[in-house]
């Protein structure tokens, strides 16, 4: 008899996990608290690895392709032409497409079901969910639970996982400046505002999103507004989210009684801490969780993801304390061989990027080590030197 699986949260990673498990013959039910299943729109940029994972199913969510990155810092500019274009996707379209694929594979998606808690009872996990239609709570018995309910996962809290640190993503829809090609993304490094970066991502020939990552949402919003005012961008609407900050690998499985609870996607912290992007890594985590459930334990896919996220963390530790002078040096060091490396390998191949950059331009490694050593000042001195919008890992 097929063991039943309950997935809490109709997130992108949750729906993809449901599809994989249903295709393998398991009975899967997804419990989503939203009654109308209308995810908030958010423009995202991902590598072409999305197509490698989802295949044609990704096409409905793609609204634009990016072939060139322009990097700016302190009056300097560097252009990177991508060998395989990046994909700009609309999150709402992606989730609707994933939901349709999950349902087509046999998954039952139950809307208006708010997760309240769970306990082991009678050899199974009893999920307590509240129906939004009448406010009545009910227990649903399953053999395995997957928490796919985001950064502040209630499943993780109930099952005993520690709370995750998170940061704010804030971005605004704007009209593209005159002369900017819609296949070009711009990135600005301004470490006085954020140790990450600002971005302008076109999602159509006339519009795009400008944004940044910040620890405090209101402070990040103020920084973004100052940035847009200085560059004559007029915000048309804002988008925001809380994103987990990866600091170490956390096992994605816990036992309650003799039943298993797993985490996937943002709930598991499967986010690249270099760029704070989690779509592709979330899907890789979904493959790993599905493999673990079907085979009775974690396998190659989760180990590969752990290694990849570890490389991202290493890179972030090197660059997190970069000053404006460091970024100016980075742009100056981007010779022909280094640019070719960035054109060939994507941010979803961090090991290859790091290896080839250090091989062809060893001064990158020295630059990173110097910045890392700068970061071991006393916490008080570091805090006084950084503004409120800064994210610390």
N, C-alpha and C positions, 0 to 999 in steps of 0.2 A: 504494500500500500504506500502511495506517495506521501511523503511527509509534507505538512502544510507550513507555509512561510508567510509571516506577516511583515510588511514593510511600512514603517511609519514615516510619512512624508513623500509627496510626489515631486521630489526634486529631480534634477536631471540625472544625477547619479543613482537615485532610488529607482526611477523608472527604467533606466538601462539595466540595473541589477535585476529588476522584476522580469524584463524581457529575456535576459539570459537564462534565468532559472525556469521560466515558463517553457522556453524552447527545449530545456533539458527534461521536461516532463513533470516538474513540480507544480503543485497547486499554490498559487501566489495571490495574495490580496494586498493592495496598497491602500492605506488609510490616510486620507488627506483632509486637513481641517477646513480648508477653503470649500465653500459650498458651490461656487460657480466656476471654480478652477480657472481663474483669470490671473496668472502670475504677473507681477509688475514688470513692465518693459524695462530692459536694460541692454544697452549695446555693449558687446564684448568682442575682443579680438583674440583669435586662437591661431595656432599653426595648422599647417595642412595635415598634421597627424590626426585631426578630427575626422577627415575623410578616410584615413587608413583604419580608424576604429569603427566608425558608423557606416561607411560606404555611402550609397546613394541616399540613405535616410537623412544625411546631414544637409542635403541640397536645399530643402525647404526653408532652413533657418538662415542660409547665407544671403546677406544683403549686399555685400561688396567684397572685392578682393584687393589686397594691399601688396604692391610689388616693390615699393621703395620705403625705406626708413630714413628720415633726416634727423640727426642728433645735434642738439644745440647746447652750448654752455659757454658763458663768459665771452660772447661774441664769436665763438668758433662754431664751425659747422662741419659735419661729416655725413656723407650719403652712403647708404647700404642698399644695394639692389638684390632682392631675394631671389634665389634660384627657384624656390617653390613659393608661390604667393601665400601670404597669410589670409585668413578668412575673417571677415567681420560678420558676426551673427547677431540676431535678435533673440534674446533669451526666451521671450514668450513663444515665438515660433518654434524654437528648439524644443521646449517642454511639451508643447502641443503635439509635435511630431513624435517625440519619444512616447508620449501617452498613447498615441494611436498605434505605434509599433508594439508596445507592451500589451495593449488590448488584443491586437491581432494575433499575438502569440499565445493568448489564453489567460492573461492576467486580469483579475477583477479589480477595478479602480473604484474605491468607495469614497465619495466626496462628503463633506460635512461631517467628518468623524475626527473629533479632537482627542488626542491621546492624553489620558489622565494618569495612567500608571500601569504596572504589571506585577504579577507575582506567580510563583510556581505553584501549581495546584493540579493534583491528579496526574502527574507525569507530563503535563504540558504547561505552557506559559499562558496565563489568562491576561489578555490585553483589555484594559478598561478604557473604553472610548465613549465620548459623549456625542450624541447626534445633535447637530445644530438645528435641525428642523423642529424638534420638540423638547430639547434639553434633557432627554432621558439618556442615562448611561447604560451601557451593556458590556458584558464580558465576551470576548472572542477568544476561543482556544486555538493556539497554534503550537507547532513544535519548535520553530525558530523565529526570532525577531531580528529585523535589520533596521537600525536607526538611520534614516536618511533625512532627518529633520533639521539640518542646518547647523550653523555655528553654535548656537545656544541650545543644543539638542537636549530635549527632556528625556529621551531614551537613555542617553549617556549619563545624565544625572541620576536617574532612577537605578541604573545598573552599576553605578559606582565609579564611573570614569571621572577624572579630575576636570574641572572647568577649563576651557581654552582661553588663552589671551586672543583678543581680536583687534582689528583696526577698521577704520571707516574708509570706504570707497565713496567718493563724492564726484559726480560729473554732471555737466550741463550740456544740453543740446544747443548748438550754435549754427549759424550760417558759415559756410566755408569762406575763408578770405579769398579775395580775387587773386587768381593766378596759381592757386594750389590745386594740383591734380588730385582727383578723387581716389587715385590708387597710391597715394603717398601719406604715410603717417609721420607726424612730427613728435619728437620727444625732447623735453627740456630738462636738464639737470640743474636744479637750484637747491643745493643742500641747506641753505639758510632757511628754506621753507619746509623741506621734507627730505629724508635720506633716500627716498625712492625717486620719483620723477613726475613731471606733468606730461600729459599726452593730448594729442589731437588726432582722433581717429575718424576719417570720413566714413559715413554709412550710406551716402548717396552722392550724386554729382553736386549737390548744393548744400548738404548739411553734414554735420559730424558731431562728435562729443569731445569736450575738453574736460579733463579730470585729474585727480591726484589721490594718493593714499595718505591718511593722517590718523594719528592715534585718537584724537578727540574730534568728533563729528563737527560741532560748531566752529572750532578753530580751523579745521580743514576747509569748511565752507567759506570762512572769511578769507583764507589764503587763496582759495580758488577765485573768489570774487575780485580780489586785488589783481591777481594774475590776468583775468579776463579784461578788467578795466584798462590795465596797462597796454594790452594788445588789441583793444577795440573789439572784443567779442561781446555780443549781446546775448545773454542766456534766454532761451526760449522755454525751457523746462529743466528741472533737475531730476537726477536719479541718484540713489544712495543704497548702500548695503553695508553690513558688517561681515568682515572676512576673517577667518582664523589665521593666526600667525604660527607657522610651523616652527617648533623649537626642538623637537626630538620625535623619534618614532614611538608611537603608542600602539601596543597590540590591539588589533581591531576585534578581538573576540573575548567575551567573558561568559562565565557559566552562572546560571541561576538555577539551582536544583540540578537536574540532569539535562537541562535545555541550554541552548546557545543563544547569545545575543551578539550581534555584529554591528559595527558602524561603517558607514561609507560616505564618500564625498566630503563636504565641509564638516559634517558631524565628526568625521575621523581626522580632520585636519590635513587632508590630502591636497595641499595647496603649495605651489612653488613660491618660496619665501623671497626669491629674487625679484619677481614681478607681481606677486600676490595674485596669480592666476590659477584657477582650479578646475576648469572644465575638462581639459584633456587628462590631467592627473586624476580627477574624480572618476572618469570613465575607466582609466586603468585600474583604479581601486575597485570599481564595480566588477571588472573581470576577475580581480584577485579574490574578492569576497565570494563571488559565485563559484569560483574554483574551490575555495576552502569549504563551502557548504556542500558542494557536490562530492568532493573527495574526502571529506572528513578531516581536513586540516589545511593550513596554508601551504601554497606551493610556489612555483617559480615566479608567477606574476606579482605577488605581493613582495617577494624578496627583491625583485627588480625595481619595483616602485620605491621601496625603502632606500635602496642605493641611490636612486635618482634624486629623491628628496634630500638625502644627505649631502649630495654634491651641491644642490641649490643652497642648502644651509651654509656650507663651507664658503661658497662665493659671497653670500650675504654677509657673513662675518668679516670677510675681507673688505667689502665695499661700503659697509654700513656707516663707517666713520669718514668717508671721503669728503674732502672739502672742495670748494670751487677750484682750487689749484690742482687737486688730484684729477678732477674731471677734465680740466684743460689739458693735462698731461695725457689722459686717455685718448682724447681726440687727436692730439699731436702724434701719438704713437700708432694710430690706425693707418699703417702703410698698406701697400697693395696686398701683401700676403695676409695680414690680419683682417683686412676687409673681405678678402675672398673666403676666409674661414667663417666670418659672420654671415656671409651670403650663402654659404653651403650648408652650415649646420644651424639648427633652430634652437630656441630656448627650451624645447622639450628633449634636447640632447645635450644636457649640461656638461657631461663628462667629456664629450668630443670637443665642445666649444672650449672648455678650459684647457684641455690637453694641447689642442692645436694653437691656441693663442699663446700659451706659454712656450711652446716649441718654436713658433715663428717670431715671437717678440718677447723674449725672456724678461724684459723690463716691466711687463705687466705684473709678473709675479712679485718682483721687488716692490713695485708700487703698492700692491695689495698688502704685502707684509708690513710695509711702513705704516699704512693706514690702520691696519689691525693693531699694531703696537701703540698707536696713538689712542686707540679706544680703551686701553687698560689704565687710563687715568682714574683717579678716585671718582666714584659715582657722583659725589656732590659737584665736583668740578665739571663733569660731563653734563650733568643736568643744567648747571648754570650757563653752559655754553650753548645749549640747544633750546629752540623755541618750543612753545607748547604743542605745535602741530607735529613735532618729530615723533617717529615711531621708534621704539627701542626693542631689540630682541635679545 
